Amino acid sequence: MIFSRTRFLQFIFPLALGLMSMAFLRSPSVCDIPLDHQAVFSGQWSPAAEDIKEGFVEIQKFLDNPKGVDGWDRLDINKICGNAKNYRVQLRGIIHDGKKHILYNFVMPHYIKDEEWRTTWSTFKLGGHDFWRIEYNPATKACEFFETNPDR
């Protein structure tokens, strides 16, 4: 079957336009959180910058395809994904069940005072999707212990 140039353009143009719009409409990602919106706290061990970066990638994969979460958490995850790059993130190396994890503590800026979030670890009991945390295990490349409104 031979396509004329007009027929070819009628086929290709909408396809190309659709692919380009998909690239521009990509949801915000936690991978897009700028470095100046991240603070690493001293903890039980010091994660490498590469482990932290890999953690953000795995966290985004978890948010895109959450497994083992209930309906309420899924609702919060939908809201988190819409605001992903706006969070401030506190990070700390912890030991959980004898394994090294990186704890990522996400908080929206309207809950914190100016630059205080860089020096004071934040905990909130209320806030829904505005305050959440997750642990990343660099050895297994797995995200664990996702929770919103943590009190620890």
DRENTOR-825376 format. One record per residue (C-alpha): residue in three letters; x, y, z; residue number from 1. Coordinates in nm, 2 decimals, decimal comma. Layout:
% DRENTOR-825376
{r "ALA" {X Y Z} NUM}
...
END
This chain:
% DRENTOR-825376
{r "MET" {0,00 0,00 0,00} 1}
{r "ILE" {0,14 0,33 -0,10} 2}
{r "PHE" {0,07 0,65 0,10} 3}
{r "SER" {0,05 0,99 -0,06} 4}
{r "ARG" {0,24 1,27 0,11} 5}
{r "THR" {-0,09 1,42 0,22} 6}
{r "ARG" {-0,22 1,09 0,36} 7}
{r "PHE" {0,11 1,03 0,54} 8}
{r "LEU" {0,10 1,38 0,70} 9}
{r "GLN" {-0,26 1,32 0,80} 10}
{r "PHE" {-0,15 1,01 0,99} 11}
{r "ILE" {0,19 1,13 1,13} 12}
{r "PHE" {0,09 1,49 1,24} 13}
{r "PRO" {-0,17 1,38 1,50} 14}
{r "LEU" {0,06 1,11 1,63} 15}
{r "ALA" {0,35 1,34 1,67} 16}
{r "LEU" {0,14 1,61 1,83} 17}
{r "GLY" {0,00 1,35 2,08} 18}
{r "LEU" {0,35 1,23 2,17} 19}
{r "MET" {0,48 1,58 2,22} 20}
{r "SER" {0,18 1,68 2,44} 21}
{r "MET" {0,24 1,36 2,66} 22}
{r "ALA" {0,59 1,48 2,73} 23}
{r "PHE" {0,48 1,82 2,83} 24}
{r "LEU" {0,19 1,69 3,05} 25}
{r "ARG" {0,41 1,46 3,25} 26}
{r "SER" {0,31 1,47 3,62} 27}
{r "PRO" {0,55 1,64 3,86} 28}
{r "SER" {0,80 1,40 4,01} 29}
{r "VAL" {0,98 1,38 4,34} 30}
{r "CYS" {1,29 1,35 4,12} 31}
{r "ASP" {1,23 1,71 4,03} 32}
{r "ILE" {1,26 1,84 4,39} 33}
{r "PRO" {1,56 2,09 4,37} 34}
{r "LEU" {1,86 2,03 4,59} 35}
{r "ASP" {1,79 2,35 4,78} 36}
{r "HIS" {1,46 2,19 4,89} 37}
{r "GLN" {1,65 1,89 5,05} 38}
{r "ALA" {1,82 1,87 5,38} 39}
{r "VAL" {2,03 1,58 5,50} 40}
{r "PHE" {2,04 1,53 5,88} 41}
{r "SER" {2,29 1,33 6,07} 42}
{r "GLY" {2,16 0,99 6,15} 43}
{r "GLN" {2,28 0,64 6,23} 44}
{r "TRP" {2,48 0,63 5,91} 45}
{r "SER" {2,56 0,87 5,62} 46}
{r "PRO" {2,40 0,78 5,28} 47}
{r "ALA" {2,59 0,86 4,97} 48}
{r "ALA" {2,45 1,12 4,73} 49}
{r "GLU" {2,40 0,85 4,47} 50}
{r "ASP" {2,20 0,64 4,71} 51}
{r "ILE" {1,98 0,95 4,79} 52}
{r "LYS" {1,93 1,01 4,42} 53}
{r "GLU" {1,84 0,65 4,35} 54}
{r "GLY" {1,60 0,67 4,64} 55}
{r "PHE" {1,41 0,95 4,48} 56}
{r "VAL" {1,38 0,74 4,15} 57}
{r "GLU" {1,25 0,44 4,34} 58}
{r "ILE" {1,01 0,65 4,55} 59}
{r "GLN" {0,86 0,79 4,22} 60}
{r "LYS" {0,82 0,44 4,09} 61}
{r "PHE" {0,64 0,35 4,41} 62}
{r "LEU" {0,41 0,65 4,38} 63}
{r "ASP" {0,34 0,57 4,01} 64}
{r "ASN" {0,25 0,21 4,10} 65}
{r "PRO" {0,18 0,18 4,47} 66}
{r "LYS" {0,15 -0,18 4,60} 67}
{r "GLY" {0,03 -0,29 4,94} 68}
{r "VAL" {-0,15 0,04 5,03} 69}
{r "ASP" {-0,51 0,09 5,13} 70}
{r "GLY" {-0,77 0,31 4,97} 71}
{r "TRP" {-0,70 0,61 5,19} 72}
{r "ASP" {-0,33 0,60 5,11} 73}
{r "ARG" {-0,41 0,57 4,74} 74}
{r "LEU" {-0,61 0,90 4,76} 75}
{r "ASP" {-0,32 1,07 4,94} 76}
{r "ILE" {-0,07 0,93 4,68} 77}
{r "ASN" {-0,28 1,09 4,40} 78}
{r "LYS" {-0,26 1,42 4,57} 79}
{r "ILE" {0,11 1,38 4,65} 80}
{r "CYS" {0,18 1,31 4,28} 81}
{r "GLY" {0,01 1,64 4,18} 82}
{r "ASN" {0,23 1,84 4,42} 83}
{r "ALA" {0,55 1,62 4,41} 84}
{r "LYS" {0,81 1,89 4,32} 85}
{r "ASN" {0,68 2,14 4,58} 86}
{r "TYR" {0,78 1,94 4,89} 87}
{r "ARG" {1,07 2,01 5,12} 88}
{r "VAL" {1,25 1,69 5,20} 89}
{r "GLN" {1,44 1,59 5,51} 90}
{r "LEU" {1,66 1,29 5,48} 91}
{r "ARG" {1,84 1,08 5,74} 92}
{r "GLY" {2,03 0,75 5,74} 93}
{r "ILE" {1,86 0,51 5,98} 94}
{r "ILE" {1,90 0,14 6,08} 95}
{r "HIS" {1,57 -0,05 6,05} 96}
{r "ASP" {1,56 -0,41 6,15} 97}
{r "GLY" {1,94 -0,42 6,12} 98}
{r "LYS" {1,94 -0,29 5,77} 99}
{r "LYS" {2,05 0,05 5,64} 100}
{r "HIS" {1,76 0,26 5,51} 101}
{r "ILE" {1,72 0,63 5,41} 102}
{r "LEU" {1,43 0,80 5,57} 103}
{r "TYR" {1,27 1,06 5,34} 104}
{r "ASN" {1,05 1,30 5,53} 105}
{r "PHE" {0,83 1,51 5,29} 106}
{r "VAL" {0,66 1,83 5,41} 107}
{r "MET" {0,48 2,11 5,23} 108}
{r "PRO" {0,64 2,45 5,29} 109}
{r "HIS" {0,33 2,61 5,44} 110}
{r "TYR" {0,37 2,38 5,75} 111}
{r "ILE" {0,72 2,50 5,83} 112}
{r "LYS" {0,88 2,82 5,93} 113}
{r "ASP" {1,12 2,97 5,68} 114}
{r "GLU" {1,44 2,78 5,69} 115}
{r "GLU" {1,37 2,60 6,02} 116}
{r "TRP" {1,30 2,28 5,83} 117}
{r "ARG" {1,68 2,26 5,74} 118}
{r "THR" {1,78 2,23 6,11} 119}
{r "THR" {1,48 2,09 6,30} 120}
{r "TRP" {1,34 1,75 6,21} 121}
{r "SER" {0,97 1,79 6,14} 122}
{r "THR" {0,69 1,57 6,28} 123}
{r "PHE" {0,32 1,64 6,23} 124}
{r "LYS" {0,01 1,44 6,33} 125}
{r "LEU" {-0,23 1,60 6,08} 126}
{r "GLY" {-0,18 1,72 5,73} 127}
{r "GLY" {-0,28 1,43 5,51} 128}
{r "HIS" {-0,08 1,43 5,18} 129}
{r "ASP" {0,10 1,75 5,30} 130}
{r "PHE" {0,32 1,55 5,53} 131}
{r "TRP" {0,44 1,20 5,45} 132}
{r "ARG" {0,74 0,98 5,47} 133}
{r "ILE" {0,89 0,67 5,32} 134}
{r "GLU" {1,20 0,46 5,38} 135}
{r "TYR" {1,43 0,34 5,10} 136}
{r "ASN" {1,66 0,04 5,13} 137}
{r "PRO" {1,97 0,10 4,90} 138}
{r "ALA" {2,08 -0,26 4,92} 139}
{r "THR" {1,75 -0,40 4,79} 140}
{r "LYS" {1,64 -0,08 4,59} 141}
{r "ALA" {1,31 -0,11 4,76} 142}
{r "CYS" {1,07 0,14 4,92} 143}
{r "GLU" {0,92 0,04 5,25} 144}
{r "PHE" {0,70 0,19 5,53} 145}
{r "PHE" {0,51 0,45 5,34} 146}
{r "GLU" {0,29 0,66 5,57} 147}
{r "THR" {0,11 0,98 5,57} 148}
{r "ASN" {0,06 1,18 5,90} 149}
{r "PRO" {0,34 0,99 6,08} 150}
{r "ASP" {0,38 1,07 6,45} 151}
{r "ARG" {0,75 0,96 6,49} 152}
END
